Amino acid sequence: MAYIRDGRAPVPQDERVSANMSRIRAKNTKPELVLRSMLREAGRSGYRLHYTKVPGRPDVAFVKHRLALFVHGCFWHGCPYCRPRTPKSNATFWLNKVATNQARDKRKNGALRKLGWTVLTIRECQLRRRPKAQLERVLKALEIPI
């Protein structure tokens, strides 16, 4: 299957790589769904998904509490905890891509904090290794007794 290219990413040597990359989601990723499921089980609803009225469109936003949650994939956001490997092909592109994502994340967080929001970033590896600890972080930020 041929994919239309917009010039932002290098053309992969193997078309299977392109097919795989095209299936990667930006919204409703597995880590996001896990976090939302845990929030529902804890009785915390009333949040907005991908809230567009604030900078950065947080993955989960508790508007009343001014709490923005970002669920970051380790590869795409250069996780400092698990340090995912850089692909061997087009390494320069990927290093630049991750650095650009990190700079954008920093700008978004700063803009939200300026507006009086609390920002929590939950990494994919943290959610996988210690899901309860991540839920506790969110509940603590919401000032709810655990």
C-alpha positions in Angstrom: 0.0 0.0 0.0 1.4 3.4 -0.9 1.3 6.3 1.6 1.2 9.9 0.7 4.2 11.7 2.1 4.2 15.3 3.2 8.0 15.7 3.4 8.3 16.0 7.2 9.7 12.5 7.7 12.4 10.6 5.7 11.2 7.9 3.3 11.8 4.6 5.0 13.8 1.9 3.2 11.2 -0.7 4.0 7.6 0.0 3.3 6.5 -2.1 6.3 8.1 0.6 8.5 5.8 3.2 6.9 2.8 1.0 7.4 3.6 0.5 11.0 4.2 4.2 11.7 0.9 5.1 10.1 -0.9 3.1 12.7 0.5 5.0 15.7 -2.2 7.1 17.3 -1.9 10.6 18.7 -5.1 10.4 20.8 -6.7 7.6 22.8 -3.4 5.7 23.1 -3.2 2.6 25.3 -1.5 4.5 28.2 -4.2 7.2 28.0 -7.0 4.6 28.1 -5.3 2.8 31.1 -5.2 6.1 33.0 -8.7 7.0 32.2 -9.9 3.6 33.2 -8.1 4.0 36.6 -9.7 7.4 37.1 -13.1 6.0 36.4 -12.5 3.1 38.8 -11.4 5.7 41.5 -14.7 7.5 40.9 -13.1 10.5 39.2 -15.1 11.6 36.2 -15.9 15.0 34.9 -12.7 15.5 33.0 -12.4 16.7 29.5 -10.4 14.9 26.8 -7.9 16.7 24.6 -9.3 20.0 25.9 -8.8 22.7 23.2 -9.6 25.8 25.2 -6.1 25.8 26.9 -2.6 25.7 25.4 -1.3 22.3 24.5 -4.6 20.3 24.5 -4.0 18.2 27.6 -4.8 14.5 27.2 -7.0 14.8 30.3 -8.1 18.1 31.8 -9.9 18.6 35.1 -11.2 22.1 34.2 -12.7 22.9 37.6 -9.5 22.0 39.4 -7.2 23.5 36.7 -5.3 20.2 36.4 -3.8 19.2 33.1 -2.6 15.6 32.5 -0.3 14.7 29.7 0.3 11.0 29.0 3.6 10.8 27.2 4.9 7.8 25.2 8.5 7.1 26.1 9.8 7.0 22.6 8.2 10.1 21.3 9.0 12.3 24.2 12.5 11.0 25.1 11.7 9.5 28.5 14.5 10.3 31.0 13.6 7.2 33.1 13.7 4.3 30.6 15.8 6.1 27.9 14.3 4.4 24.8 16.8 3.5 22.0 17.1 5.8 19.0 16.4 4.0 15.7 19.6 3.1 13.7 18.2 4.4 10.5 17.7 8.2 10.2 19.1 8.7 13.7 19.6 12.4 13.1 16.0 12.8 12.1 14.7 11.0 15.2 17.0 12.8 17.6 15.8 16.1 16.2 12.2 14.9 16.3 12.4 14.0 20.0 14.2 17.2 20.9 11.5 19.2 19.1 8.8 17.3 21.0 10.5 18.0 24.3 10.8 21.7 23.5 7.1 21.9 22.6 6.2 20.0 25.8 8.2 22.6 27.8 6.4 25.5 26.1 3.0 24.0 26.6 3.6 23.3 30.3 4.9 26.9 30.8 1.9 28.4 29.1 -0.5 26.3 31.2 1.3 27.2 34.4 1.1 30.9 33.5 -2.6 30.5 33.3 -2.7 29.0 36.8 -3.0 25.3 35.9 -1.2 22.4 37.6 0.5 20.2 35.0 1.3 16.5 35.5 3.2 14.5 33.0 2.7 10.7 33.2 5.1 8.6 31.3 4.2 5.4 29.6 6.8 3.4 31.5 5.7 4.9 34.9 2.1 3.9 34.2 3.2 0.4 33.2 5.5 -0.1 36.2 3.6 1.6 39.0 0.1 2.4 37.9 -1.3 2.9 41.4 1.5 5.5 42.2 0.5 7.5 39.1 -3.2 7.4 40.1 -2.2 8.6 43.6 -0.2 11.5 42.0 -3.4 12.6 40.1 -5.7 12.2 43.2 -3.2 14.2 45.3 -3.2 17.0 42.8 -6.9 17.0 42.9 -6.7 17.2 46.7 -8.8 14.2 47.3 -8.0 11.9 50.3 -6.8 8.5 49.1 
